[in-house]
């Protein structure tokens, strides 16, 4: 297994960043542009995913890193739930939902 020296080199962190960028783009869409509560929730959970991966990595202890990965996974679940609600409410379509989740 490869040893990573920086969290920026972790594929999971890189993927989390791509999801975060996608969420920032999504909240600027016409259907969500004025839904400030949804925007704040989506951005908050998306940012939490990559930030917790980075923070846990920086502790340089496996136990701490694992704990922060668990927190990050929880944030990813929160984000998927929010996106599913938006899909169900007709605020986003199926393709947008798929592109904005971990699928």
C-alpha positions as CSV (number, residue, x, y, z in Angstrom):
1,X,0.0,0.0,0.0
2,X,1.2,3.5,-0.9
3,X,2.2,5.8,1.9
4,X,0.9,9.3,1.5
5,X,2.9,12.2,2.8
6,X,0.2,14.9,2.3
7,X,-3.6,14.7,2.4
8,X,-3.7,16.4,-1.0
9,X,-2.3,13.2,-2.5
10,X,-5.2,11.0,-1.1
11,X,-7.6,10.0,-3.9
12,X,-10.5,10.1,-1.4
13,X,-9.7,13.7,-0.6
14,X,-9.3,14.6,-4.2
15,X,-12.7,13.1,-4.9
16,X,-14.3,15.0,-2.0
17,X,-12.9,18.2,-3.5
18,X,-14.5,17.4,-6.8
19,X,-17.8,16.8,-5.1
20,X,-17.5,20.1,-3.2
21,X,-16.8,22.0,-6.4
22,X,-19.9,20.3,-8.0
23,X,-22.0,21.4,-5.0
24,X,-20.8,25.0,-5.3
25,X,-21.8,24.9,-9.0
26,X,-25.1,23.3,-8.1
27,X,-26.2,25.9,-5.6
28,X,-25.8,28.6,-8.1
29,X,-28.4,26.9,-10.4
30,X,-31.6,28.8,-11.0
31,X,-33.8,26.5,-8.9
32,X,-31.5,26.8,-5.9
33,X,-30.0,30.3,-6.2
34,X,-32.5,31.8,-3.7
35,X,-32.9,28.8,-1.4
36,X,-30.4,30.1,1.1
37,X,-31.1,27.4,3.7
38,X,-30.5,24.6,1.2
39,X,-27.4,26.3,-0.1
40,X,-25.9,26.7,3.3
41,X,-26.7,23.1,4.3
42,X,-25.3,21.6,1.0
43,X,-22.1,23.7,1.1
44,X,-21.6,22.9,4.8
45,X,-21.9,19.2,4.5
46,X,-19.8,19.1,1.2
47,X,-17.0,21.1,2.8
48,X,-17.1,19.0,5.9
49,X,-16.3,15.8,3.9
50,X,-12.9,17.0,2.5
51,X,-12.0,19.1,5.6
52,X,-12.4,16.1,8.0
53,X,-10.3,13.9,5.8
54,X,-7.6,16.6,5.8
55,X,-7.8,17.3,9.5
56,X,-7.7,13.6,10.5
57,X,-4.7,13.0,8.2
58,X,-2.8,15.8,9.8
59,X,-2.9,14.2,13.3
60,X,-0.4,11.5,12.0
61,X,-2.1,8.9,14.1
62,X,-4.2,6.1,12.6
63,X,-6.8,6.1,15.4
64,X,-7.5,9.8,14.9
65,X,-7.5,9.5,11.2
66,X,-10.0,6.7,11.3
67,X,-12.2,8.7,13.6
68,X,-12.2,11.7,11.2
69,X,-12.9,9.4,8.2
70,X,-16.0,8.3,10.1
71,X,-17.1,11.9,10.6
72,X,-16.4,12.6,6.9
73,X,-18.5,9.5,6.0
74,X,-21.3,10.9,8.1
75,X,-21.1,14.3,6.3
76,X,-21.2,12.4,3.0
77,X,-24.4,10.7,4.1
78,X,-25.9,14.0,5.1
79,X,-25.0,15.5,1.7
80,X,-26.6,12.5,-0.1
81,X,-29.7,12.9,2.0
82,X,-30.0,16.6,1.2
83,X,-29.5,15.9,-2.5
84,X,-32.1,13.1,-2.4
85,X,-34.6,15.5,-0.9
86,X,-33.9,18.0,-3.6
87,X,-34.4,15.3,-6.2
88,X,-37.7,14.3,-4.7
89,X,-38.9,17.9,-4.5
90,X,-38.0,18.4,-8.2
91,X,-35.3,21.0,-7.5
92,X,-32.7,18.8,-9.2
93,X,-32.9,16.0,-11.8
94,X,-31.6,12.5,-11.6
95,X,-28.5,13.2,-13.6
96,X,-27.6,16.1,-11.3
97,X,-28.2,13.9,-8.3
98,X,-25.9,11.2,-9.6
99,X,-23.2,13.7,-10.6
100,X,-23.3,15.3,-7.1
101,X,-23.1,12.2,-5.0
102,X,-20.4,9.7,-4.3
103,X,-21.8,7.4,-7.0
